[in-house]
Amino acid sequence: MSSAISANKTELLSIADAVAREKSIEREIVLEAMEEAIQRAARARYGAENDIIAKIDPKTGDTRLWRVVEVVGAGGSVQADFGHRRPVAQTGR
């Protein structure tokens, strides 16, 4: 089972490399476009009201998704901590 996940990560990076070469654009731009597509798919799956962030590790192909939430205290005050994100789903391990 581990090899199937590794193949998917490798395939994801190979696709990014191939598109970058074919279109003569930077690999980072292709990876950003892939992240945006994953974010749109996650919002469609989990609800458009969710602020979801997707990141692809450009070296390993690990893909992580975060749902960003705003924490409100009992008095209605916002208690935002932007330094800590909790993954809602993770693939590629």
ZIWONOR-V686535 format. One record per run of one state. SS is the DSSP state (@ for helix, = for strand, . for the rest). FROM is the first residue (numbers start at 1). TO is the last residue. If there is no record, write none. Layout:
ss | from | to
SS | FROM | TO
SS | FROM | TO
This chain:
ss | from | to
. | 1 | 1
@ | 2 | 23
. | 24 | 26
@ | 27 | 46
. | 47 | 50
= | 51 | 56
. | 57 | 62
= | 63 | 68
. | 69 | 71
= | 72 | 72
. | 73 | 77
= | 78 | 78
. | 79 | 86
= | 87 | 91
. | 92 | 93
